[in-house]
Amino acid sequence: MKAIVRFGFFLLFLAGIALVMLQGREMARQNLPGGGADMTGHEWRPIVLGAEILPADSGMHVVFAVDGSINGNGGCNNFFGALEKTEGGIKVGELGATRMACPETVMDREGAYLQALQRTSRFELGDQRLQLLDANNQLLLEFVAED
C-alpha cells in the first residue's frame, strides 16, 4: 500500500514539473521586447527559410536585443531594425541594410530572409530553437541559438 501512495506522489510531482515547464514556455512566447531574456543574449542562425534548408555556412544570423532592436547579417549585407510587441505577437519594423554586392543566389536568399523577418507575426521558442511564424501560423524561419 505504501508503494502505491509513493507512486501516486511521484506522479503528482511529475505532473507539477510538466505544468511548470509548459507555463514557462508560454511565458517565453510573450516576453519580447523589453523582457525578452529568452530570445536575447543569443545569436540566432537560421536553419530553415520557408521550405529551404539553409547551409550552416550561409553567414546569416540575427540578434534580438532587450531594447527591441534587431541586427544581423543576411549572408551578404548587415541589417538592422526594430522589433515591437503587438497585441497578438510581434512585428519586425522596416529593416535597413548595407548595400554590398554578392553573387545573385546569395542576394536572392538574403532578400527572401529579410522579407520573411518582416512578415513575422508571432514566435515559438524552446530548446535553443526559435521559430518565426506569419499571421496564418505558417513557418517563415527556424533558428538555432549560436552561443
C-alpha positions as CSV (number, residue, x, y, z in Angstrom):
1,M,0.0,0.0,0.0
2,K,2.9,2.4,0.8
3,A,4.3,1.7,-2.6
4,I,1.1,2.8,-4.3
5,V,0.9,6.0,-2.2
6,R,4.6,6.8,-3.0
7,F,3.9,6.1,-6.7
8,G,0.9,8.5,-6.6
9,F,3.0,11.3,-5.1
10,F,5.7,10.6,-7.7
11,L,3.1,11.0,-10.5
12,L,1.8,14.3,-8.9
13,F,5.4,15.5,-8.7
14,L,6.0,14.8,-12.4
15,A,2.7,16.4,-13.3
16,G,3.8,19.5,-11.4
17,I,7.1,19.7,-13.2
18,A,5.3,19.3,-16.6
19,L,2.9,22.2,-15.7
20,V,5.8,24.5,-14.6
21,M,7.6,23.7,-17.9
22,L,4.6,24.4,-20.0
23,Q,3.9,27.7,-18.2
24,G,7.5,28.8,-18.7
25,R,7.3,28.0,-22.4
26,E,4.1,30.1,-22.7
27,M,5.7,33.0,-20.9
28,A,8.7,32.8,-23.2
29,R,6.4,33.3,-26.2
30,Q,5.2,36.6,-24.8
31,N,8.3,38.2,-23.4
32,L,9.6,40.5,-26.1
33,P,10.7,43.3,-26.3
34,G,11.9,44.7,-23.1
35,G,11.9,41.4,-21.2
36,G,12.9,39.0,-23.9
37,A,15.7,37.3,-21.9
38,D,15.0,34.0,-23.7
39,M,15.3,35.4,-27.2
40,T,18.0,37.9,-26.3
41,G,21.6,37.0,-25.5
42,H,21.8,34.7,-28.4
43,E,23.0,35.0,-32.0
44,W,20.3,33.0,-33.9
45,R,21.4,31.2,-37.1
46,P,18.6,30.4,-39.5
47,I,18.4,26.7,-40.5
48,V,15.1,26.8,-42.4
49,L,13.8,29.6,-44.6
50,G,10.3,28.8,-45.8
51,A,10.7,25.3,-47.3
52,E,14.5,25.7,-47.8
53,I,17.1,24.1,-45.5
54,L,19.9,26.6,-45.1
55,P,23.6,25.6,-45.1
56,A,25.4,26.1,-41.8
57,D,28.0,28.3,-43.6
58,S,25.4,30.8,-45.0
59,G,26.8,33.6,-42.8
60,M,23.2,34.5,-41.9
61,H,22.2,35.4,-38.3
62,V,20.1,37.7,-36.2
63,V,20.4,39.1,-32.7
64,F,17.4,40.4,-30.7
65,A,18.3,43.0,-28.1
66,V,16.4,43.6,-24.9
67,D,15.7,47.2,-26.1
68,G,13.7,45.8,-29.0
69,S,16.3,46.4,-31.7
70,I,17.5,43.7,-34.0
71,N,20.6,43.3,-36.2
72,G,22.3,40.7,-38.1
73,N,23.6,39.5,-41.5
74,G,21.6,38.2,-44.4
75,G,24.6,36.3,-45.9
76,C,26.0,39.3,-47.7
77,N,24.8,42.5,-46.0
78,N,24.4,43.6,-42.4
79,F,20.9,44.7,-41.4
80,F,19.3,46.5,-38.5
81,G,15.8,47.4,-37.4
82,A,13.3,47.3,-34.6
83,L,11.0,44.6,-33.1
84,E,7.8,45.6,-31.4
85,K,5.4,43.6,-29.3
86,T,1.9,43.6,-30.7
87,E,-1.4,42.5,-29.2
88,G,-1.2,39.1,-30.9
89,G,2.6,38.6,-31.0
90,I,5.5,40.6,-32.6
91,K,6.2,42.7,-35.6
92,V,9.6,43.4,-37.2
93,G,9.7,47.0,-38.5
94,E,11.3,48.2,-41.7
95,L,14.8,46.9,-41.9
96,G,17.8,48.9,-43.1
97,A,20.8,47.2,-44.7
98,T,24.2,47.8,-46.2
99,R,24.4,47.6,-50.0
100,M,27.3,45.3,-50.8
101,A,27.0,43.2,-54.0
102,C,27.3,39.4,-53.8
103,P,26.5,36.5,-56.1
104,E,22.9,36.5,-57.3
105,T,21.9,33.3,-55.5
106,V,23.2,34.8,-52.2
107,M,21.3,38.1,-52.9
108,D,18.1,36.3,-53.7
109,R,18.3,34.2,-50.5
110,E,19.1,37.4,-48.5
111,G,16.1,39.2,-49.9
112,A,13.8,36.2,-49.0
113,Y,15.3,36.2,-45.5
114,L,14.7,39.9,-44.9
115,Q,11.1,39.6,-46.3
116,A,10.4,36.6,-44.0
117,L,11.6,38.6,-41.0
118,Q,9.3,41.5,-41.9
119,R,6.3,39.1,-42.4
120,T,6.7,37.8,-38.8
121,S,3.6,38.0,-36.6
122,R,4.5,35.6,-33.8
123,F,7.2,33.3,-32.5
124,E,7.7,30.0,-30.7
125,L,10.7,29.4,-28.5
126,G,12.1,26.4,-26.9
127,D,15.1,24.0,-26.6
128,Q,17.6,26.5,-28.2
129,R,15.3,26.8,-31.2
130,L,13.3,29.8,-32.4
131,Q,10.5,29.7,-35.0
132,L,9.1,32.8,-36.6
133,L,5.6,32.5,-38.0
134,D,3.3,34.6,-40.2
135,A,-0.3,35.7,-39.4
136,N,-1.6,32.3,-40.6
137,N,0.8,30.4,-38.4
138,Q,2.9,29.3,-41.3
139,L,6.6,28.8,-40.6
140,L,8.7,31.6,-42.1
141,L,12.1,30.9,-40.4
142,E,13.6,28.5,-37.9
143,F,16.7,29.3,-36.0
144,V,19.2,27.6,-33.7
145,A,21.0,29.5,-30.9
146,E,24.7,30.0,-31.6
147,D,26.5,30.5,-28.3
